[in-house]
Structure formats: structure tokens, C-alpha cells
Amino acid sequence: MSSRASNPASSADQIDVALIGGGIMSATLGALLKVLEPSWTVRIYERLDAVAQESSNPWNNAGTGHAALCELNYTPQKADGSIDIAKAVKINEQFEVSREFWHHLLTTGALPQPASFISRTPHMTFVRGAENVDYLRRRFETLRQHPLFSELEFSDDPAVIAEWAPLLVAERDGDEPVAATRATSGTDVDFGALTQQLVDYLVSQGTQLFLEHEVKNLKKTKDGRWRLTVKDRSWNAPKRRSTVEARFVFVGAGGGALPLLQAAGIPEAKGYGGFPISGEFLRTDSPELVAQHQAKVYGKADVGSPPMSVPHLDTRVVEGKTYLMFGPYAGFSPKYLKKGKYLGLFTSLRLHNLGSMVGAGLKNLDLTQYLVGQLLASPETKFTALQGFMPTAHPKDWETITAGQRVQVIKKDKDGKGVLEFGTEVIAAADGSIAGLLGASPGASTAVPAMIDLLEQCFPARFTKWRPELATMIPSLGQAPWEAEELEGLDQLTGGADVDAVGSRA
């Protein structure tokens, strides 16, 4: 259970660290700081009545432990026909760093049994058509030469694919060329459960959690601290507004991060904008279907479609129960948060980012066309996309759920023109006193390396002292994971496959 502070912050309060937002990023940064600086006073401010209710909630994201084992948008084809795997390697390395830190917390008792938040789930890529089969084969041949992807399997034999994931080929036209790759080391992660467990650990170690407390404004004081104006949103609040001063502030509020960084007035946030995209998934808990599909299967986005449109049929394990999800289907809402205000997009517009927003819009007309097409698509048309993956799918078995809001980063490129980014980005003040995280996928999977990078950027002097402790917890820090001899023992924890899923690959 989450702890809730009994009294709101008073105007005299001074703390070391304020974490705004009760999601996976704040929880991860808090856990790192608790190990590195256990004497620091830390507070978490969450505007809702529980943590992990926005992007970290298990039904608001795909739950994929992103390691580039199955996501084709991380391995683009170059003009000469070769496959670029640089981004795939980087993302795989980053996820390894996250797994090593979780592994460390498990060994120290800071996290409970790993089965409560992570499960071994094969990652597959499935494509149709001769051209896509050829691309997948070349991708496989390129990736498997790298040590991080040496376990990857490939097949264009429907009989083999049926053994891996029978729903993909059952009643499919036998003349249609198909192919798949599989990595059995893939994982499904309940980032909501992980966030809750990290916060529970932090609270047990003295961190104060303020639920239903919304940070409304931030202002730099003369002595270099940040004064936060906090609103108590609870129905029986003894005091609606209060202030607290923090030496360091992290804005990990998902879609709500940009408005708060703008309110702080730091020059580093100028020029940044955000474009919100909502989404839907189809979900089933049919025992018959769930029993026949044990994998996260990613496909290939249609020509001209953005990366977030990549279709996937996933095994999801939430609170011990297994489901299948298919999607995403994109939608549009001007909200920056799923449980936020409808004017989110419009209130974030500033003179300094208006040019970036317009420029990015003109450069990404294909995204606009894609969103319009998704909004106009009938339920029957949307279900046809699932039947492209699973020919035997029937509407009676599936329900529609609304996913979380994703705010894509818009910023100026080196030429001062607006560009749309599909990753995550840290924005930090020059003096390191405040920082925030913008963007979406791969997001939660790379929370640990993202927060370590933030610590190095914001605390450069202290980071030198922290590095040995970090290297003890995360052996691959600063070196390629496949070169770290320390990783050899990480699979030796008791507990079976679920523990193995947290530690290094076998």
C-alpha cells in the first residue's frame, strides 16, 4: 500500500529533492538517490490519488521490455539496402542497465519477488509479403552477428511459426509469404506494479509521498533553490495551497512535464513543444486464446505511417492474470494527460515554440493523414487489422480499451526548424537544479539509464563519487554489456525464469 503524508507542506519546509509525478521515472530516480545519498530528504508529489495512474499504468502502455528484439523501427534499411542496427544495439544496452538495477534491488530486498512485475515472454517479429520477408531475413542475418542478438531465430516456414505462435498462421492463406523472428529472452513488464513497489520501498526508507497534491508553479529563489507552489486536491484538505523549497527538482510528470518546465522559465525549455496522441487497444482474457499465444509479436507499419503505429499482438500479465492485447489504434485528444485538462495542448503554446510546432506539423503531414485515417476508421476496419495478424479473430472475444496519452517531443533542429522526435529527451537547467523528461517510447524500459544520465548532467561533481557505487549495482555501466565479466553471475539467483528475466541474459 502507498503511504500518504498526513500534513501538506508548510511554507517553512525545505527539502533536498522534489520529485513531481508518481510514475516510473520519479520512482527510479528516487531509488537511485536513496542508494547514493540516503541522508537526503526526498518528496514525491502526485496529483492523482495513487501512483502509476498515467503512462506507467499497465493498461496505458504495451508493457514491452524494449530491447529491440522485435521492433522494426529500430532497424531501418539504408539506401544501399543494408540494415542499420546502431539504434537497436543502444536500446538493448539501455534495457540491460535497467534490468541490472532491478536485479540489484531484488538482491537487497528493496523489491519483492520479480514475478510480481516481470515475466519471461518471447519477443517476435511477424511480416507478410515477399518484400517484407526478404527485409526480415536480412535484418536477422545482420543482427545475429552482434553478441546481443546471437540467440535470435528466423523462419519463413508456417509450420515452425505455428509452433512459436499458432494464432498467427491458423487458417491463413498458404500461398501468402510469411516470416518471423523470435527471441526467447524477451520480457513483459508491468511498469505500474514496478512503480508501486519502488515507491513503497522509498516510503519505507523515509521518502514522503504526497498524493492528490499538484505542483502548480515553480520559481527560482535568490539562494538557488526552487519554491514549489503546491495545491492539495483532496476533498477535505486543511489547507489548499502551500509552498516547499527544494535544492533539486525533477519533473517526471509525463505529458504534464512540459507545462511545468515552461512555468519554471528555464531557457533550456524554450523552443520545445509537444503533440499529444491518444490510443486504443483491443484486449481479451479468453482462456482459449490466451493459452495459444505466449509472445509479444510486432509487425511492420504501413508505408507512410509513423513509428507509433507499429501493430503488435501481445501477451500481457497484469496482477497475475494473462491477457492478449492488439494495437495500437491512434486517436487525438488535446489533453497532455489522460486524466488531464482538454486545453493541455493549447495552454502549452508560446511565442518561442509556435514556430517549432508549425514547422513540425508541415514536415509530418503523413502523421496528420494517419491520425485522420485512424479517427475516421470504422470498428470493422480496425478489426481487420487484427485479422491480418490473427485470421481467426472474432469480435465477440475482444473489447476496446483506451490507452494513455503520448506527448511526442517537438523541438528545433540545428537549423532552427521544428522537428518531431519519437524518443525521450532530458531537459535540464544549466546549473543542474531542475530537470525534466519529455517524450514516449522506449520510455519506461530505459528509465534507469535515462535517470543515470540525468544525475551525471545535473550533479557532475558528485557523479564522480557516485560512479563506483553505481558500477557495483550496474556492472555494465560505462562498458558494453557483452564485455562485462561481472554479468556472468547474474543468472544465479534462485527463483527460476522470472528472476532470470531480471538479470542478464543466459
N, C-alpha and C positions, 0 to 999 in steps of 0.2 A: 504494500500500500504506500502511496505517496504521502509524505509529510507536508503539512501546511503550516507556515509561520502563524502564530496566534495574533501577532500585532503588526500593523503596517509600519513601514519605515518612518522614523521621525526625521524632522528637519536637521537634527544634530548627527544623524548617522553618517559614519564614514567607513567605507569598506575597501578592500583591495581590488576585488573583481566583481563586476556585474555582468551576468550572462542574460541577454534578452532573448527570450524564446525557449520553450521547453522541448526542443527537438533533438535529433541525433547529434547535430553539430555542437550545440551548447553542452550536451551531456558528455560528449567525447572530450571537448576542451576542458571541462570541469574535471574529468577523471585524470587527464594528463597533469593538470595543475595540482591536483590533490596528491599525486605521487611526487611531483617535482618540488612543490612548495606547500607542504602540509600545514604550515602555520598561517597561510594567507586566508583572509576572510572572503568567502565567496557567496554570492546570492544569485538565484535564478528567478527571473520574473517571467511568468507565463500568463497571457491574457485570458485563456480558457480555464475550465475547471479541472483539467487534467493535462498531463504532459503527452507529447506524441499524438496530438489530435489533427495535425495538418499533414504535411508531406511525409512525416515519419510514420503515420498510421499505416498499418499493413494493407488496408483496402484503398489507400490513396497512392500506392506505388506498386511496382511489379514484383518487389521482393527478390529481385535477381542480385546475387552476389556478383557484381560486374567484374569479370576477369578477362573479357574479350575472347572468351572461348567460343561464343556463338553469335556475337553481334557484328553483322557485316559492315555497318557504317564505320567501324574502327579499322577496317582493312580495305581502303579504296583501291581501285585499279588505276594505275598511272596511264599516261598517254601511250606509252610503249607496250602496254599490255601486262606489265609486271604488277605485282601486288605489294603495296606499301604496308608493312606491318609495324612501323615505328610506334604509332599510337596504341596499337594492341599490346605491344610489349610494355609500354609505360603504364597502361591501365592495369595490366596483370601484376606488375610490380607494386603498384599502389594498393591493390586489394590484398596482396600478400602482407604488406605493412599493417593493414587493418587487422588481418587475421592474427598476426603475431601479437599485437597489443591485446586483443580479446583473449588470446591464449594465456598471456601473462596474467591478466585479471582473473582468469579461471584458476590458475595455479595458486594464486594468493587468496582465493576465496572471495574476491570482490564481486564476482559474478557467480550465479548458481550453475546448475548443470547446463551444458551447451544445447541439449535437446530443446530447451525452453525458447531458444531464439534462432537456431541454425540447424539445417538438416542437409545431408548429402543428397543432391538432386542433379542428375546428369544434365549437362548443357548441350543442346543440339542445334544445328542449323539445317533447315529443310528448304530446298528450292525445287522449282518446276520449270521445264522447258530446256531445250538443248543448250542455249547460250548460258543460262544460269548454272546448269550442271557443269559446263566447262569452266566457268569462273570459280565455282566452289571447289573443283578439283585442283585448280591452280593455287587457290588460296590455301587449301590443305597442304599441298606439296611445299609451299613456301613456309607456312607456319611450323610444320612439324620438324623443320631443320633447326628451329630455335629450341633450346632446352626447356623453356617454359611451356611449350606446346607439343612436346615429343609424344605425349600419350594420345593425341588427337587421332580419331579413327575416321575413315571415309568409306562410303559405299554408295553405288548407284544401282544396287540390286534391291528391288522391292521386298524380296524375301528377308534380306538382312535388316532392312529398315523396319519391317514388321516385327522383328524380334526386339528392336530397340524401342519402338513406339507404334504399336499396332493401329491406333486410330488414324495415323497419317496415311495409311495405304489401304485400309479396308474399303472395298467397293470402289477403288479408284480405277480409272481407265488404264488398262495395262499398256496402251501404246504411248502414254504420256511419259516423257523422260523425267525422272526424279533423281535426286541425290540428297545425301545427308552426311553431316559430320557429327561426331559425338565425343564429349569429354566427360568421363565418369566422375571427375573430381569436382564438378560444378556444385553450387550450393544454392539453397533457398534460404533467405534471411528475413525474419520478422523484425524489422527495424523498430517497430513500435515496442515490442517486448524488450528488445535490447536497450532502447532508450529508457524505458521504465526501470529496468534493472540497474542501469548506470546511475540514474537519478536516486534510486533507493540507496545505493552504495554511498553516493555523495552526501545524502541527508544523514545517513548513519555515521558519517565522519565529520559532521558539523556544518555542512553546507545548508543554508536556509533556502527553502523553496516557497515562493510567494505565488500561489495560484490565484486566478482571477485578478491579477494585477497587471495593468497595461502601462508601459512606458509611453508617455505622450510627448515628451520633449527632452532634448539633451542640450546642455550649454556648458562650454568650457569656462572654468573659473580661473582667476588670476594666478593661482598656485599650480595650475596644470591639471587639476582634477576635472572630472565630468560630473555635473549636477544633473541628476535624472529627476524629472517630474513624473510621479507615478500615480495612477488612478486605480483605486480599489473598486472593482466592478461587482463585488458581491452584494447581494440584496440588503444585508444588514451591516454594511461597512460602518465602523465607528467614526471613520474619517475618510472622506472621499479622496483627497489629494495629499500627497506627502512628497518629500524630497530625500534623496540619498546621494552622497558623493562617493565616487569610485576612482581609484587610480587608473584602472583599465576597464574598458567596456568592450564586450564582444556582442555584435548584433547578429544573432543566429535565428532570425525570425522568419526564415523562408521568404515568401513573397512580400512580407512586411519589412524586410531589411532595407530596401532602397529608400522608402519614405523616411525612415529613421536616420539613415546616413545623410540624407538631404537636410533633415532637421538639424543635424549636428553641424552642418555648414562647412564640413571639411572640403578643401579644394579638390582632393583626390576623387571625390564623388561627382564632380561636375562633368557633364557630358554623357553620363550614364543614364540609360532608360531601361524600361522593362516591358516586355509584351506578354500578357497573360494568356495561357492556353489551358482550357479545361479538357477533361477527357472522360470516357466511359469504357467499361469493360463488360463482357459477358461472363457470368460466373455460374458454375454448377457444383453441387455437392452429391450428385448421383453416385451411389456406391459402385454401380456397374461401370460407369465411365471413368471414375477416379481410379478404379482398380486396373484399368487398361492403359493408363498413361502416367508414367513416372519420369518426367523430364520437363525442362524449360526449352521449348523449341522456338527459335527465332527464324523468321523468313526474310524476304527481301522486299524493301519498299518499292512501290510502283515508281516508274520513271517520272522524275519531276517532283516527287513527294519529299518532304523534309525528313530528317533522321528520326524525329519522334513518332513518325507514322509506321515504323517497322512493326509488322504484325507478329505476335507471338502467342503460343498456346502453352500455358504454364501450369505446372504443379505448384500449389500454394499450401503451406502448412501454417495455420493461424490458430493459436490457443489449442494446439494438439490435434486439430481436425484438418483433414486434407480436402482441398478443393481443386478445381480446374478453372483457369481464367483465360479469356481470349480478348485481345485488343492490341493497342488502344484505338478507340474511335475519338477523334479530336472534336472539340467544340470551342465555343468562345464565350467568355464572360469577362467583363471589365474588372472583376474582382482580382485583387492580388493574393487573397487568401480565400480558401473555400468557405470559411466562416467569417469572412471579412465584409467590407463595405463595397457596394456596387460602383462607387466612384473612385476606386483604387487607382485605375489607370489614369484617369483624368487629373486627379489631385497630385500625381507624380510628375506632371508636365511642368517644365521650367524653360526659361529662355535658353539656358545653356545646354539642354538636351533635346529641344524641339527639332533642331536640325538633324541630330543623330537619329531620332525616331522616324522622321520623314524619309531621310536617306535610306535607312534600313528597310523601310516599307517599300520604297521604289525598287530596291535591289532584290527583294524577296516576294515578287508578285506571285511566284509559284506557291509560296506558303499561303498567301491570301486565297488563291484559287483552290488550294487543297482544303482550307478551312471552310470556304463557302460550299464546296462539294460535300464535305462531311456533314455540314449543317442541313443541307437540302436532301441528303440521302434518306431513303425510307428505311424502316426497320428490316424489310425484306432484303434490300440491297446490302445493308450492313451484315445481315446474317449470311449472305452469300460469301462474304469474305471468310467467315469461319468455315464454311463448307469447302472453300479452297484448301484449307488445312486439313479438315476432317470431313470427308464426304458424307459420312453417316450422321452428321449433327442434325438434331431435330429441335425446333424452337421450344417444345414443351419441357425440355430438360434444362433450359438456360434462363437466367434472369439478368437484367441490366443493373449495374451499379455505377455510381458516379465516382470518379477518381479525384485526386487532388488537383489544385491549381499549380501549373508550372509557369514561372515567370522567366522567359528567355532574356538573357542579357543583351542589351543594345549599347554599343559604345562607339567611340571614334577610332578609326584606324590611323596609321601613321600619316596619312594624307588628310586627316581631319574629316573623313567621310563616315557616315553612320554604317555600322555593320552589325549583323545579328549573330550572336555566339550561341552555341548549343552545349557548352560545358559549364563549369563552375569557375568562379573567379573571386579572389580575396581583394577587398579594397581596404587599405589601411592608411591612417594618417601618417604624415612624415615622422612625427615624434613617437609613433607606436602606441599612443594612448588609447586609440579606438580602432576597431576593425570590424568588418562585416563580410559575410559570404553571400554572393549572388549566384543565380543560375540553378540548373537542374542536373540531369543525368551526366556522368555516373554518380554524382552526389553522394548519397549515404555510404556507398561501398568504399569510397575514398575519403571518408571522414577523418580517419586517423592521419594519413599523410597531409591532408589539407590543413588540419589543425597544427601539425608539427611545423609545416611551412609558415603558418601564421605566427607561431611562437618565435621562430627564427627571425621573422621580419619585424615583429613588434618588440622583442626582447633580445636584441643582438648581443649585448654584453653578457647577460645571464645565460644565453643559449650555450656558450662555450662551457660553462659549468654544468649545464644540464645534459650535454651530449653523452657523457659516459653512462649516466643513468638510463637515458633513452636507448642507448645501444645495448644495455643489459636486457631491457624489456623487449626490444625490437632488433634482433641480430642483423637483419638485412639493411638497417638504416645506414645510408651512405654508400652502399655497395649493391651490386646486382644480387637479388635473392639466390640465384642458382650458383653464386660463387661463395656464399656464406656457409662455412663449415659448421657453424653453430646450429644451422637448421636441421642437421641430421637427426637430432634427438627430439624434435618437436612432436613427432608422431607417437611417442612412447607413453603418453598419458593413458591411464585407464579410462574406460567408459565407452569404448567402441567407436563406430564410424562417425558418430556425431562429434566427439572430441577431435577425431582425425580431421573432420571438416573445418575445424577452427584452426588447427595447426598447419604446418607446412604440408605440401603435397607429398605423397609417398614416393 
